[in-house]
Amino acid sequence: MKQLIECVPNISEGRDSHKIKLVTDEVEKVDGVKLLDVDPGKSTNRTVITFVGEPAQVIEAAYRVIKKAAEVIDMSQQSGAHPRFGATDVCPLVPIANISMEETAKYAHKLGKRVGDELGVPIYFYENAARKEERRNLANNRSGEYEGLAKKLVDPNWKPDEGPAEFNDSVKRSGATAISARDFLVAYNINLNSTSTRRANAIAFDIREAGRVKREGNPVTGKIVNDENGEPIRIPGKLKAVKGIGWYIEEYGVAQLSYNLTNISITPVHIAFDETVKAAQARGIRVTGSELVGLIPLKAMLDAADYFLTKQERSLGIDEAEKIKIAVKSLGLDDLMPFIPEEKIIEYLIEDSEEKKLIDMDLVAFANETASESIAPGGGSISAYVGSLGVSLGGMVANLSAHKRGWDDRWEEFSNYAVEAQKIKDRILFLVDEDTASFNKIMAAFGLAKGSDEEKTIRKQAIQDATKYAIEIPFKVMEASYESLVLCEKMAEIGNPNSVTDAGVGALCARTAVLGAFMNVKINASGLTDKEFANEMIAKGQELHDKTVTKEDDVIALVNSKM
C-alpha cells in the first residue's frame, strides 16, 4: 500500500503574494505531490503551506520550499506577530497512511541533513525527530527567535543538529529551520469580542497546558515564585496537549487565542472551543467564533458534531455532510470568512475528484445512466442502491422517533439505531459502485492477451479471481441489506407510530436488495471453476434469502396490524 506523509512548512512571509507564490510553485513542480492548502496571515507575516504525497517526493518538495524561501525572504528585514527564527521557520512531517512515526523521523533527518549540507541553513530537530530531549519542544529550539540567533548558534549547548554553527551572511538572511516528525497538529484560533491582547493572553494561560507562572499576591504584577532550583513555578492550564497565546489581529479587528492542538485525541477541537468559551465568560468576554489555519482531519469535524448534537440531545444518526454543517456552525468556523469543507478537510482534498462515481450522480442522471446502452450499472448496483434506500427509511424512522414530542427520555435509544442505519447505508452505498467495478474487472480479465500458453494461464486465473470478487460483492449487499431489514422491523415495532409505513417500505426495499443481489451471486457462481467456493457461497446466499423472505412477511404483518 502507498505510504503518505504530509508536510506543513511555515514560511515567514504572509503579506507579499508574489513571494508566497514563488515558494508554493516549487511544491507543484514535484510529480506525485499534491498542494493542499496555502494559508497566509498578514498580521502574523506567516504562511502555512500544506502538501501530501509519498515520502521521497515530499522530501524533495520540502527541500525546494526551504531553498526558495531562503532566496526570497530576508530575515534581517522580517517582522510579524508570530514567533519565528527562519525564512522557513518550521517544517514538520506528519505520517498520514501506512507509515510509522519512526520511519517519518528518519525522513525528517534525511531532509535536515540535505538542507544543512547543501543550503547552509542551521537545522534543529524537534518533537519525534529530536536527538536530544531538551530539543523536543519547539519553543526551546526557537527561544530568542531570529534576534537571538547569532548568540544561540555559538552556544555549545545549542549547536545546530545540521548545518553551520555560525551567523554568516547566508544565515543572516535565511535564519534557522526547525524540522520535525510529529502527530497531526491542528492550528486553531478562537475569536473574541475584544481587542485586548492582554486579556486574550490571560484566557490562553487559563487553557494551555503550560499555564502561567506563579506570582506572589497580584497574579499579573506580583513577584514570580521560583522553586529550589531558581526556576519559575508554573500553574498548569486546564487542557493537555494545547499550546497557546493571545494576540490582536489587525485585519479582523479582534483579539484571538492562537492554539496549537498538538494531539487532538487528548484535547479535540470542540473541547478546546468549549473550555475557552467558559474561561472567556468568566472574564466577561464572549467568544464569537473560530478559524482553522491550515487543514483538519475529517474525524475531528465529525467528533465535534457528535459532541454538540449530544449536548442538544439530538440524534447522531445523520449523514456526514449535515454533521459538517453542524460542526461549522457550533464552532463558529464561518465567523470571519466562509468555511469551505472541500478546501479545509484533509480527506476531501486527497480524494480523486476526477473519479466518476454512480453515487455522486443526481437521481435523474443515475436513472438515465441505468437506462442507457451501457451494461453497467446493472442489476447488482441497482439492488445495492435499493438496499441503501431501505436502510435510509429505517434511519429516518429512528431520527423521527428520537425527536418525537414526549419521547425526550428515549432520544439516545433511537439515536443509536439511527447511527447504526447510517453505518449500514454507507457500507451499501460503497457497494453500489463496487458492484460495477467488479463487473469491469471481469471484462478487463477477458480482454487480456491469450496468444501464448503462459498468457492463457494468466488470463484464465485473472478471470477466475475477478469472478470470485463479483460473487463476494453482491453477497456483501445481501448481508448488509438483511441487517437493514432487521432494523426496519425494530422501527416498525417500537418507532414513531406515524412512520410505521415508512419502516414497512424500508423492509420491502431490503427484501428486493437481498433477492436481487442473490441473483448476481448465482449467475456469477455458475461460471466459476472453483465449485467448492461457488457452492459454499450459494448455500450461504440461500440461507440469507430464506431468512429475508420470512422476516419480510413478519414485518409487513406487523405494519398492517398497526395501520
Backbone torsions as a table, in degrees:
resi	resn	phi	psi	omega
1	MET	NA	149.2	-176.9
2	LYS	-68.6	132.7	173.7
3	GLN	-86.4	138.7	178.7
4	LEU	-130.5	134.0	169.0
5	ILE	-128.2	153.2	177.7
6	GLU	-106.4	144.3	175.3
7	CYS	-123.8	134.2	-175.7
8	VAL	-129.5	68.9	177.5
9	PRO	-68.5	138.9	174.7
10	ASN	-109.8	115.2	179.1
11	ILE	-100.8	150.4	-174.6
12	SER	-88.1	57.7	174.4
13	GLU	-154.3	118.5	179.8
14	GLY	-130.6	7.5	-174.6
15	ARG	-116.2	-35.0	-176.3
16	ASP	-93.0	100.8	-175.5
17	SER	-63.5	-29.9	179.7
18	HIS	-66.8	-44.8	178.9
19	LYS	-64.9	-41.4	179.6
20	ILE	-60.5	-43.0	-179.4
21	LYS	-66.9	-36.0	177.0
22	LEU	-58.9	-37.9	179.9
23	VAL	-73.3	-48.5	-176.5
24	THR	-69.1	-25.6	176.0
25	ASP	-60.8	-29.4	179.9
26	GLU	-64.2	-34.0	178.4
27	VAL	-64.6	-43.7	-174.3
28	GLU	-74.9	-7.6	176.1
29	LYS	-81.0	-13.1	-176.0
30	VAL	-96.4	117.2	178.5
31	ASP	-63.2	141.1	177.4
32	GLY	86.5	0.5	177.6
33	VAL	-113.0	134.0	-179.7
34	LYS	-112.0	120.2	175.5
35	LEU	-76.0	117.0	-174.3
36	LEU	-95.3	-36.3	-172.5
37	ASP	-160.6	142.5	173.1
38	VAL	-130.8	114.8	-172.3
39	ASP	-126.1	93.1	-179.9
40	PRO	-85.3	151.4	174.1
41	GLY	-130.3	124.2	-176.0
42	LYS	-71.5	-48.4	-177.4
43	SER	-66.2	-39.2	179.4
44	THR	-78.3	-17.7	-176.2
45	ASN	51.6	54.7	-172.9
46	ARG	-151.9	142.0	176.4
47	THR	-126.1	129.5	176.3
48	VAL	-96.0	120.5	-179.1
49	ILE	-110.6	135.6	-179.5
50	THR	-129.0	127.8	174.0
51	PHE	-143.4	163.1	-173.6
52	VAL	-143.1	153.1	178.7
53	GLY	171.1	-170.7	175.6
54	GLU	-73.7	152.0	-169.6
55	PRO	-51.4	-50.3	-175.6
56	ALA	-60.6	-42.6	-179.7
57	GLN	-69.1	-37.6	178.9
58	VAL	-64.9	-40.8	179.1
59	ILE	-63.4	-40.0	177.7
60	GLU	-63.3	-44.6	-179.9
61	ALA	-64.9	-39.8	179.4
62	ALA	-63.5	-42.7	178.2
63	TYR	-58.8	-43.8	-178.8
64	ARG	-66.5	-36.6	177.1
65	VAL	-61.8	-48.3	-178.3
66	ILE	-62.9	-40.8	179.8
67	LYS	-64.1	-47.7	-177.8
68	LYS	-69.0	-39.3	178.7
69	ALA	-60.8	-39.2	178.9
70	ALA	-67.0	-25.6	179.5
71	GLU	-79.5	-37.1	-171.1
72	VAL	-102.2	-13.1	-178.6
73	ILE	-113.5	125.3	176.7
74	ASP	-104.5	104.8	-175.0
75	MET	-65.0	-21.9	179.0
76	SER	-69.5	-14.3	-179.7
77	GLN	-112.8	2.7	-171.6
78	GLN	-92.1	143.7	172.3
79	SER	-149.0	154.7	179.8
80	GLY	179.6	168.3	-175.6
81	ALA	-74.3	-22.5	-174.5
82	HIS	-88.0	138.7	173.9
83	PRO	-56.0	140.3	-178.0
84	ARG	-163.0	154.4	172.8
85	PHE	-141.6	9.8	178.7
86	GLY	-156.9	160.4	177.3
87	ALA	-58.2	-48.6	162.3
88	THR	-100.2	103.1	-170.5
89	ASP	-71.8	-51.5	176.8
90	VAL	-134.4	153.3	178.7
91	CYS	-143.5	78.6	-179.3
92	PRO	-81.8	145.8	172.8
93	LEU	-110.5	134.9	-173.4
94	VAL	-125.8	121.3	176.6
95	PRO	-67.6	129.5	-178.6
96	ILE	-111.4	-47.8	-175.7
97	ALA	-147.3	130.0	169.8
98	ASN	61.2	29.8	178.2
99	ILE	-146.0	138.5	-177.4
100	SER	-84.7	166.3	176.2
101	MET	-65.5	-36.3	179.8
102	GLU	-62.9	-43.3	177.6
103	GLU	-64.6	-40.4	-179.7
104	THR	-63.2	-39.1	178.6
105	ALA	-62.8	-35.9	177.9
106	LYS	-63.9	-38.3	176.9
107	TYR	-67.2	-35.8	176.7
108	ALA	-61.8	-43.7	178.8
109	HIS	-64.9	-39.4	178.6
110	LYS	-62.3	-43.8	178.6
111	LEU	-63.9	-46.9	-178.0
112	GLY	-60.1	-42.3	179.7
113	LYS	-63.6	-43.1	-179.3
114	ARG	-64.3	-43.0	179.8
115	VAL	-64.4	-44.6	179.5
116	GLY	-63.3	-44.4	-176.5
117	ASP	-72.8	-45.4	-171.1
118	GLU	-91.2	-30.3	-177.0
119	LEU	-106.6	-13.6	179.3
120	GLY	68.7	31.8	177.9
121	VAL	-100.9	127.0	175.7
122	PRO	-61.4	134.2	-175.8
123	ILE	-121.5	133.2	172.4
124	TYR	-118.9	127.5	176.9
125	PHE	-91.7	134.8	-179.1
126	TYR	-134.0	176.3	-174.7
127	GLU	48.2	-128.9	-172.2
128	ASN	-73.3	-7.4	175.2
129	ALA	-96.6	-5.0	-175.9
130	ALA	-62.0	138.1	176.4
131	ARG	-95.9	-11.3	177.3
132	LYS	-132.8	140.7	-174.8
133	GLU	-59.3	-39.4	-177.7
134	GLU	-69.1	-8.9	179.9
135	ARG	-101.6	3.6	178.1
136	ARG	-63.2	-36.7	-177.3
137	ASN	-84.6	123.6	-179.4
138	LEU	-57.8	-39.2	-176.9
139	ALA	-59.5	-36.0	178.0
140	ASN	-65.6	-43.8	179.7
141	ASN	-63.8	-36.4	-173.2
142	ARG	-96.1	2.1	-178.3
143	SER	-58.4	140.0	-175.3
144	GLY	87.0	-17.1	179.5
145	GLU	51.1	-160.1	-176.3
146	TYR	-62.5	-38.4	-176.0
147	GLU	-63.3	-26.3	179.7
148	GLY	-101.0	7.6	-173.3
149	LEU	-67.4	-38.9	-178.2
150	ALA	-58.4	-41.8	179.3
151	LYS	-72.9	-37.6	-176.1
152	LYS	-65.9	-40.9	-174.2
153	LEU	-63.0	-29.1	-178.8
154	VAL	-93.4	-0.6	176.1
155	ASP	-80.2	119.0	-178.6
156	PRO	-54.7	-29.9	-179.8
157	ASN	-71.9	-18.7	-177.1
158	TRP	-124.6	31.6	173.1
159	LYS	-61.3	135.2	-178.5
160	PRO	-60.0	151.6	177.0
161	ASP	-68.9	-32.1	176.0
162	GLU	-144.0	158.4	176.3
163	GLY	84.3	179.8	-172.7
164	PRO	-71.0	144.8	176.0
165	ALA	-103.1	47.3	179.0
166	GLU	-149.5	151.8	-178.3
167	PHE	-94.7	67.7	-179.0
168	ASN	-80.5	-177.5	-176.1
169	ASP	-61.7	-37.4	180.0
170	SER	-67.4	-43.7	-179.7
171	VAL	-70.1	-32.2	176.5
172	LYS	-57.1	-34.1	-179.5
173	ARG	-84.5	-44.3	-172.7
174	SER	-84.8	-27.6	-170.3
175	GLY	68.4	-159.5	-179.8
176	ALA	-113.3	164.7	179.0
177	THR	-130.1	136.4	174.9
178	ALA	-101.9	126.5	-178.0
179	ILE	-118.5	138.0	-177.1
180	SER	-142.9	166.3	161.1
181	ALA	-116.1	125.2	-174.3
182	ARG	-147.5	167.7	172.8
183	ASP	-70.1	167.3	179.3
184	PHE	-62.2	120.5	-179.0
185	LEU	-105.3	132.7	175.8
186	VAL	-104.3	116.2	174.1
187	ALA	-86.5	117.3	-166.0
188	TYR	-138.1	123.2	179.8
189	ASN	-111.0	139.5	178.4
190	ILE	-116.7	130.2	-172.8
191	ASN	-91.9	141.1	-178.8
192	LEU	-118.5	155.2	174.1
193	ASN	-87.5	51.3	-177.2
194	SER	-147.1	158.3	173.7
195	THR	-113.0	8.1	-174.2
196	SER	-90.0	114.2	175.3
197	THR	-65.4	-37.9	-178.4
198	ARG	-62.0	-43.6	179.9
199	ARG	-71.2	-35.0	175.3
200	ALA	-63.1	-41.8	177.6
201	ASN	-62.4	-40.0	-179.6
202	ALA	-59.7	-40.6	178.1
203	ILE	-68.0	-41.7	178.5
204	ALA	-59.1	-40.5	179.9
205	PHE	-66.8	-32.2	175.9
206	ASP	-62.5	-34.7	-169.3
207	ILE	-97.1	-46.7	-170.1
208	ARG	-63.6	153.1	-176.7
209	GLU	-59.8	-40.4	-178.4
210	ALA	-68.5	-19.1	177.8
211	GLY	61.7	-135.1	-178.5
212	ARG	-140.1	162.7	177.1
213	VAL	-74.5	147.2	179.7
214	LYS	-81.5	136.2	-179.1
215	ARG	-128.2	153.9	174.4
216	GLU	-79.9	133.7	176.4
217	GLY	68.7	-115.8	-177.0
218	ASN	-63.2	124.8	-176.0
219	PRO	-69.7	-10.1	-179.2
220	VAL	-105.4	-45.1	-173.0
221	THR	-108.8	-7.4	-177.0
222	GLY	-65.9	163.3	-179.9
223	LYS	-65.9	135.7	179.5
224	ILE	-67.5	134.8	179.5
225	VAL	-93.1	124.8	-179.6
226	ASN	-105.8	157.9	175.8
227	ASP	-86.4	-172.8	-176.1
228	GLU	-66.3	-17.9	177.7
229	ASN	-93.9	2.9	-179.8
230	GLY	83.7	7.1	178.9
231	GLU	-91.3	143.1	179.7
232	PRO	-61.3	136.1	174.2
233	ILE	-80.4	136.1	-178.1
234	ARG	-109.9	145.2	172.3
235	ILE	-98.9	110.0	-174.7
236	PRO	-60.9	148.6	173.8
237	GLY	-80.4	-178.2	-170.6
238	LYS	-77.1	-32.3	-169.3
239	LEU	-115.8	135.5	175.9
240	LYS	-77.5	158.3	175.1
241	ALA	57.3	34.1	177.6
242	VAL	-129.2	126.1	170.9
243	LYS	-111.0	145.1	-177.4
244	GLY	-166.9	151.2	173.0
245	ILE	-141.8	166.8	174.2
246	GLY	-108.5	146.1	176.7
247	TRP	-153.4	167.5	177.0
248	TYR	-106.0	128.9	-179.8
249	ILE	-105.5	106.3	-174.4
250	GLU	-61.8	-38.5	-176.3
251	GLU	-66.5	-24.0	177.2
252	TYR	-101.1	-20.1	-178.5
253	GLY	72.8	26.8	-180.0
254	VAL	-138.2	159.4	169.7
255	ALA	-86.0	148.4	179.3
256	GLN	-131.6	157.4	165.5
257	LEU	-99.8	121.7	179.7
258	SER	-101.8	110.4	-177.4
259	TYR	-109.3	145.0	160.9
260	ASN	-111.1	113.8	177.4
261	LEU	-91.8	100.3	-168.2
262	THR	-83.0	-13.0	175.5
263	ASN	-153.4	96.7	-173.5
264	ILE	-76.2	-3.8	170.5
265	SER	-80.2	-21.2	175.9
266	ILE	-89.7	-53.5	175.4
267	THR	-125.5	99.3	178.0
268	PRO	-73.9	168.0	-176.4
269	VAL	-57.4	-45.2	-174.3
270	HIS	-66.4	-30.9	177.5
271	ILE	-72.8	-41.5	176.6
272	ALA	-58.8	-41.5	179.8
273	PHE	-65.7	-51.2	-174.6
274	ASP	-65.2	-40.3	179.7
275	GLU	-69.2	-31.9	176.2
276	THR	-68.2	-39.3	176.2
277	VAL	-56.2	-45.8	-179.2
278	LYS	-64.7	-44.9	-178.7
279	ALA	-65.2	-38.2	179.5
280	ALA	-67.0	-43.9	-179.9
281	GLN	-61.2	-37.3	179.2
282	ALA	-64.6	-21.7	179.1
283	ARG	-105.3	13.5	176.2
284	GLY	76.0	21.0	-177.5
285	ILE	-119.3	147.5	-178.8
286	ARG	-111.5	136.5	171.6
287	VAL	-80.4	128.3	-178.4
288	THR	-101.4	-16.3	-178.6
289	GLY	164.0	-165.3	-179.3
290	SER	-154.7	171.8	176.9
291	GLU	-145.7	148.7	174.6
292	LEU	-97.3	132.6	173.5
293	VAL	-102.1	111.0	-173.6
294	GLY	89.1	-144.5	-168.9
295	LEU	-114.3	168.9	179.8
296	ILE	-141.3	143.9	175.3
297	PRO	-68.4	148.8	178.9
298	LEU	-57.0	-42.8	-176.8
299	LYS	-58.1	-36.4	-179.8
300	ALA	-62.8	-38.1	178.7
301	MET	-70.6	-41.8	-179.9
302	LEU	-67.5	-38.1	176.8
303	ASP	-63.2	-38.9	178.0
304	ALA	-63.5	-43.3	179.0
305	ALA	-61.1	-46.0	179.8
306	ASP	-61.8	-37.7	179.7
307	TYR	-61.6	-48.3	-177.2
308	PHE	-74.6	-33.5	175.4
309	LEU	-63.7	-40.8	178.9
310	THR	-63.7	-41.0	178.1
311	LYS	-61.4	-31.9	-179.9
312	GLN	-87.6	-2.7	-174.6
313	GLU	56.1	48.3	177.1
314	ARG	-112.2	154.7	-178.7
315	SER	-63.5	138.7	176.8
316	LEU	-88.6	-6.5	-175.1
317	GLY	-86.2	60.0	176.8
318	ILE	-121.7	166.8	-173.4
319	ASP	-74.3	164.3	-173.8
320	GLU	-59.4	-44.8	-177.4
321	ALA	-61.4	-39.2	179.3
322	GLU	-68.0	-36.7	177.6
323	LYS	-65.0	-38.2	177.9
324	ILE	-61.4	-42.5	178.6
325	LYS	-60.5	-42.1	-179.3
326	ILE	-65.5	-42.0	178.5
327	ALA	-62.6	-43.3	-179.1
328	VAL	-61.0	-47.7	-178.4
329	LYS	-69.8	-39.0	-178.1
330	SER	-67.2	-36.9	-179.8
331	LEU	-89.8	-6.2	-179.0
332	GLY	64.7	36.1	-176.5
333	LEU	-71.3	-11.3	176.8
334	ASP	-104.9	21.6	-178.0
335	ASP	-67.7	-44.1	-174.9
336	LEU	-98.4	-28.6	179.7
337	MET	-161.7	162.1	-179.9
338	PRO	-59.9	141.7	176.4
339	PHE	-100.9	117.6	-177.8
340	ILE	-108.6	104.6	-174.7
341	PRO	-54.4	-38.0	-177.5
342	GLU	-65.9	-15.5	-179.5
343	GLU	-107.1	-9.6	-174.2
344	LYS	-119.9	-18.0	-178.2
345	ILE	-99.5	121.5	-167.7
346	ILE	-60.9	-40.8	-178.7
347	GLU	-63.4	-35.0	179.9
348	TYR	-68.6	-33.3	-179.6
349	LEU	-75.0	-30.7	-179.2
350	ILE	-78.5	-24.6	-178.9
351	GLU	-55.0	144.2	176.1
352	ASP	-77.8	100.4	-175.4
353	SER	-69.1	-16.0	-178.3
354	GLU	-86.5	-11.9	-179.2
355	GLU	-72.2	124.2	-178.1
356	LYS	-88.1	123.9	179.7
357	LYS	-119.6	142.5	177.2
358	LEU	-61.6	-42.1	-174.4
359	ILE	-71.3	-9.7	176.2
360	ASP	-88.9	-6.9	178.6
361	MET	-75.2	157.5	171.0
362	ASP	-79.1	171.2	-173.0
363	LEU	-60.7	-41.6	-178.7
364	VAL	-66.6	-45.4	-179.7
365	ALA	-62.5	-39.0	179.2
366	PHE	-64.3	-44.7	178.8
367	ALA	-63.4	-41.7	179.9
368	ASN	-65.3	-39.8	178.5
369	GLU	-64.2	-39.1	178.7
370	THR	-65.3	-39.2	-176.4
371	ALA	-80.6	-7.5	-175.8
372	SER	-75.9	-179.9	179.4
373	GLU	-69.1	-16.7	179.3
374	SER	-62.3	137.3	-178.5
375	ILE	-82.5	-2.7	175.5
376	ALA	-137.0	138.2	7.2
377	PRO	-74.2	147.2	178.4
378	GLY	-118.4	-153.5	-175.0
379	GLY	-61.0	-31.5	-179.7
380	GLY	-66.6	-48.8	179.4
381	SER	-65.5	-37.8	179.6
382	ILE	-67.2	-39.1	176.7
383	SER	-58.7	-44.1	179.6
384	ALA	-63.5	-42.9	-177.7
385	TYR	-65.9	-40.6	176.3
386	VAL	-61.1	-38.8	177.1
387	GLY	-61.7	-38.4	178.8
388	SER	-64.8	-34.9	177.6
389	LEU	-67.7	-37.9	-180.0
390	GLY	-62.5	-49.3	-178.9
391	VAL	-70.2	-28.2	176.2
392	SER	-63.8	-38.9	176.7
393	LEU	-65.4	-40.4	175.7
394	GLY	-60.9	-42.1	177.3
395	GLY	-64.5	-36.2	178.2
396	MET	-62.5	-44.3	178.9
397	VAL	-62.1	-39.4	178.3
398	ALA	-63.0	-43.8	179.4
399	ASN	-66.4	-41.7	177.7
400	LEU	-62.9	-36.0	179.2
401	SER	-70.0	-37.7	179.5
402	ALA	-63.8	-28.5	-177.1
403	HIS	-104.0	6.4	-177.3
404	LYS	-67.6	133.7	178.8
405	ARG	-61.0	131.0	-179.7
406	GLY	91.4	-8.6	179.2
407	TRP	-110.2	26.8	-174.5
408	ASP	-58.7	-31.1	-178.2
409	ASP	-76.2	-3.6	-178.3
410	ARG	-113.1	8.8	-174.2
411	TRP	-59.3	-39.3	-177.1
412	GLU	-69.6	-37.8	177.9
413	GLU	-57.2	-49.1	-177.9
414	PHE	-76.4	-28.7	175.0
415	SER	-60.0	-40.6	178.9
416	ASN	-61.6	-40.1	176.7
417	TYR	-66.1	-39.4	-180.0
418	ALA	-65.9	-38.5	176.9
419	VAL	-63.6	-42.9	177.7
420	GLU	-60.6	-41.6	179.3
421	ALA	-62.0	-40.9	178.7
422	GLN	-62.7	-40.6	179.9
423	LYS	-64.1	-44.6	178.8
424	ILE	-64.6	-43.0	179.7
425	LYS	-58.7	-44.7	-179.6
426	ASP	-63.5	-39.2	177.2
427	ARG	-62.4	-44.0	-177.3
428	ILE	-70.5	-38.8	179.0
429	LEU	-61.8	-37.7	174.9
430	PHE	-60.1	-38.2	-177.3
431	LEU	-72.0	-20.7	175.7
432	VAL	-57.0	-52.0	179.1
433	ASP	-75.5	-33.0	-177.2
434	GLU	-68.0	-29.9	176.9
435	ASP	-65.2	-43.9	176.3
436	THR	-64.2	-39.6	178.8
437	ALA	-63.0	-37.6	179.9
438	SER	-66.6	-37.8	175.8
439	PHE	-64.6	-42.0	179.3
440	ASN	-63.3	-32.6	177.3
441	LYS	-65.3	-38.1	176.9
442	ILE	-63.4	-45.9	-179.9
443	MET	-62.5	-38.7	179.0
444	ALA	-66.3	-38.1	178.7
445	ALA	-65.2	-41.1	177.3
446	PHE	-65.0	-23.1	-179.5
447	GLY	-85.2	-2.0	-180.0
448	LEU	-68.8	155.5	-179.8
449	ALA	-61.3	146.9	179.5
450	LYS	-141.0	36.5	-179.0
451	GLY	-77.1	-52.5	-178.1
452	SER	-95.4	169.1	177.6
453	ASP	-63.2	-38.5	178.8
454	GLU	-64.0	-43.3	178.8
455	GLU	-63.7	-37.9	178.7
456	LYS	-64.7	-39.6	179.4
457	THR	-65.1	-45.0	179.1
458	ILE	-62.4	-42.8	-179.0
459	ARG	-64.3	-44.0	-178.5
460	LYS	-62.1	-43.5	179.5
461	GLN	-65.6	-40.5	179.9
462	ALA	-63.1	-38.5	178.6
463	ILE	-65.0	-42.7	-179.3
464	GLN	-67.1	-42.1	178.3
465	ASP	-62.4	-43.8	180.0
466	ALA	-65.9	-35.8	179.9
467	THR	-67.9	-41.0	176.2
468	LYS	-58.7	-42.9	179.7
469	TYR	-64.1	-37.9	-179.9
470	ALA	-71.3	-13.4	172.0
471	ILE	-87.5	-41.4	-176.0
472	GLU	-65.4	-37.4	-176.6
473	ILE	-65.2	-53.0	178.3
474	PRO	-63.6	-28.4	176.2
475	PHE	-65.4	-38.4	175.1
476	LYS	-62.5	-36.4	175.9
477	VAL	-61.5	-43.0	178.7
478	MET	-59.7	-46.8	-177.8
479	GLU	-61.8	-48.4	-177.4
480	ALA	-66.6	-37.7	-178.2
481	SER	-70.7	-33.3	175.5
482	TYR	-66.2	-40.0	175.6
483	GLU	-57.9	-39.7	-179.5
484	SER	-68.7	-33.0	177.1
485	LEU	-64.0	-42.3	177.0
486	VAL	-61.8	-41.1	179.1
487	LEU	-65.7	-41.9	178.5
488	CYS	-62.8	-37.0	177.0
489	GLU	-61.2	-43.5	-179.6
490	LYS	-63.8	-40.1	179.8
491	MET	-68.1	-35.2	175.8
492	ALA	-66.0	-32.1	-177.5
493	GLU	-78.1	-47.9	-170.8
494	ILE	-118.1	-7.0	-173.7
495	GLY	-78.8	-177.6	178.6
496	ASN	-52.3	117.2	-176.1
497	PRO	-61.3	-24.8	178.8
498	ASN	-70.1	-12.9	-177.5
499	SER	-115.3	19.4	-175.7
500	VAL	-62.4	-34.6	-179.7
501	THR	-71.4	-27.2	175.4
502	ASP	-64.5	-41.5	175.8
503	ALA	-63.2	-37.0	178.5
504	GLY	-64.4	-44.9	177.8
505	VAL	-64.1	-37.7	175.8
506	GLY	-58.7	-40.0	178.2
507	ALA	-65.1	-40.2	177.8
508	LEU	-62.1	-41.3	177.6
509	CYS	-62.7	-42.8	-179.6
510	ALA	-62.4	-41.6	178.0
511	ARG	-60.7	-46.3	179.3
512	THR	-59.2	-42.7	-178.8
513	ALA	-62.3	-44.6	-178.6
514	VAL	-65.2	-48.6	-177.2
515	LEU	-67.9	-39.0	178.6
516	GLY	-66.3	-42.1	179.3
517	ALA	-66.1	-34.4	179.8
518	PHE	-64.4	-35.7	175.4
519	MET	-56.9	-40.9	-179.6
520	ASN	-71.1	-33.6	175.1
521	VAL	-60.7	-46.7	-175.6
522	LYS	-69.5	-42.5	-177.1
523	ILE	-66.9	-36.1	178.9
524	ASN	-76.2	-33.1	179.1
525	ALA	-66.5	-27.2	-178.1
526	SER	-65.0	-23.5	-178.8
527	GLY	-99.8	10.9	-176.0
528	LEU	-95.4	132.9	178.4
529	THR	-78.0	-25.1	177.4
530	ASP	-78.9	84.4	-173.2
531	LYS	-67.9	-29.0	177.8
532	GLU	-63.0	-46.8	177.6
533	PHE	-63.7	-44.1	-177.9
534	ALA	-61.2	-46.3	-178.4
535	ASN	-66.4	-37.0	178.4
536	GLU	-63.0	-44.8	-179.2
537	MET	-67.2	-37.4	178.1
538	ILE	-66.6	-40.3	179.0
539	ALA	-63.4	-45.2	177.4
540	LYS	-63.0	-41.0	179.9
541	GLY	-64.6	-40.4	180.0
542	GLN	-63.6	-39.2	177.9
543	GLU	-62.0	-44.2	177.5
544	LEU	-65.3	-39.8	178.4
545	HIS	-57.9	-49.2	-176.5
546	ASP	-66.2	-41.2	177.7
547	LYS	-62.4	-37.8	-178.4
548	THR	-66.7	-45.1	-179.1
549	VAL	-61.5	-43.1	178.5
550	THR	-65.3	-45.4	-178.9
551	LYS	-63.6	-40.4	-179.7
552	GLU	-64.2	-39.6	176.7
553	ASP	-59.5	-42.0	-179.7
554	ASP	-64.4	-41.5	-178.2
555	VAL	-66.5	-44.5	-179.0
556	ILE	-64.4	-38.8	176.9
557	ALA	-62.9	-41.1	178.6
558	LEU	-63.4	-44.7	180.0
559	VAL	-62.0	-45.3	-179.0
560	ASN	-63.0	-33.3	-179.2
561	SER	-70.5	-20.5	-177.8
562	LYS	-98.7	-3.7	-178.8
563	MET	-89.8	NA	NA
